[in-house]
Amino acid sequence: YMGVHYPELRSTDQMSINRNINKKRKFVADGVFYAELNDFLRRELAEDGYSGLEVRVTPQRTEIIIRATRTKEVLGEKGQRIRELTSVVQKRFNFPESGVELYAERVQNRGLSAIAQAESLRYKLMGGLAVRRACYGVLRFVMDNSAKGCEIIVSGKLRAQRAKSMKFKDGYMIKSGHPAQMFVDTATRHVYLRQGVLGIKVSIMLPYDPSGKTGPSVPQPDHVIIPNPKD
C-alpha cells in the first residue's frame, strides 16, 4: 500500500510555491495525501491512542502534528520511533531531505475523542470482554468527562449466528443540520473476531466551550439566554 507511487501525492502547497498547478488537482492531491497518511498512522499507532493529525505547510517544510493519548510511545526511546515514521513519510511522499517534520501532541481530554474511545472499545472486544459491558464502560467514561451526550452502535454477529445491531446511548445527541457537524465527533472502526467482523460507531456530543479547547467555541443556535429584567 505504501509502495504505490503517485508523483504528485504530497502536500501541494509547497509544490504550488515552486510551480503553478491546477486548483482542482491541488485539492484532490491534498485530500488523497491526508487520507493515506491518516490511514497509515491509524494502523501504525492504533495501540498508542492515535486520535488524528494536522498538516501545516510552511515555505521551508511541511509539519505533521500527530494527536495521540500516549505521546511517549509515539516518540519512542530517545525519539527513535518518530524519526522512523518521519523517514517513511519522507520516502513515501518524495519530500526533500528535512522537508517534513513529525510532532506528537497529547490529546487534552481523551474522553471527548471519538477515535480514542472507538479504539479503546475495539481492544476491549478483541480481549474477549462482553459487548454490553464494554459499551457501558466506554459510555460511562465519556459522560464522566463532561460530554453532553454519547451514542455507541455495535453491529455484527453478537453471540448468535444471526447478525444484529445494538445501540447504547446517554445524554443529548443531535443528528441533523450544521450544529451536528460542529458538535458531534464521530469515529468508525472494525473489529476482526473469529466469528466475523463487528462494526463500531462512536458519536460524542461535545460541550460548548468559549475557549474552543474541549468543544466548539460557537454556541448552539437554539440555545436561548434570558437575561434578568432590569430594575
Rosetta blueprint (number, residue, H / E / L):
1 Y L
2 M L
3 G L
4 V L
5 H L
6 Y L
7 P L
8 E L
9 L L
10 R L
11 S L
12 T H
13 D H
14 Q H
15 M H
16 S H
17 I H
18 N H
19 R L
20 N L
21 I L
22 N L
23 K H
24 K H
25 R H
26 K H
27 F H
28 V H
29 A H
30 D H
31 G H
32 V H
33 F H
34 Y H
35 A H
36 E H
37 L H
38 N H
39 D H
40 F H
41 L H
42 R H
43 R H
44 E H
45 L L
46 A H
47 E H
48 D H
49 G L
50 Y E
51 S E
52 G E
53 L E
54 E E
55 V E
56 R E
57 V E
58 T L
59 P L
60 Q L
61 R L
62 T E
63 E E
64 I E
65 I E
66 I E
67 R E
68 A E
69 T L
70 R L
71 T H
72 K H
73 E H
74 V H
75 L H
76 G L
77 E H
78 K H
79 G H
80 Q H
81 R H
82 I H
83 R H
84 E H
85 L H
86 T H
87 S H
88 V H
89 V H
90 Q H
91 K H
92 R H
93 F L
94 N L
95 F L
96 P L
97 E L
98 S L
99 G L
100 V E
101 E E
102 L E
103 Y E
104 A E
105 E E
106 R E
107 V L
108 Q L
109 N L
110 R H
111 G H
112 L H
113 S L
114 A H
115 I H
116 A H
117 Q H
118 A H
119 E H
120 S H
121 L H
122 R H
123 Y H
124 K H
125 L H
126 M H
127 G L
128 G L
129 L L
130 A L
131 V H
132 R H
133 R H
134 A H
135 C H
136 Y H
137 G H
138 V H
139 L H
140 R H
141 F H
142 V H
143 M H
144 D H
145 N L
146 S L
147 A L
148 K L
149 G E
150 C E
151 E E
152 I E
153 I E
154 V E
155 S E
156 G E
157 K L
158 L L
159 R L
160 A L
161 Q L
162 R L
163 A L
164 K E
165 S E
166 M E
167 K E
168 F E
169 K E
170 D E
171 G E
172 Y L
173 M L
174 I L
175 K L
176 S L
177 G L
178 H H
179 P H
180 A H
181 Q H
182 M H
183 F H
184 V E
185 D E
186 T E
187 A E
188 T E
189 R E
190 H E
191 V E
192 Y E
193 L E
194 R L
195 Q L
196 G E
197 V E
198 L E
199 G E
200 I E
201 K E
202 V E
203 S E
204 I E
205 M E
206 L L
207 P L
208 Y L
209 D L
210 P L
211 S L
212 G L
213 K L
214 T L
215 G L
216 P L
217 S L
218 V L
219 P L
220 Q L
221 P L
222 D L
223 H L
224 V L
225 I L
226 I L
227 P L
228 N L
229 P L
230 K L
231 D L
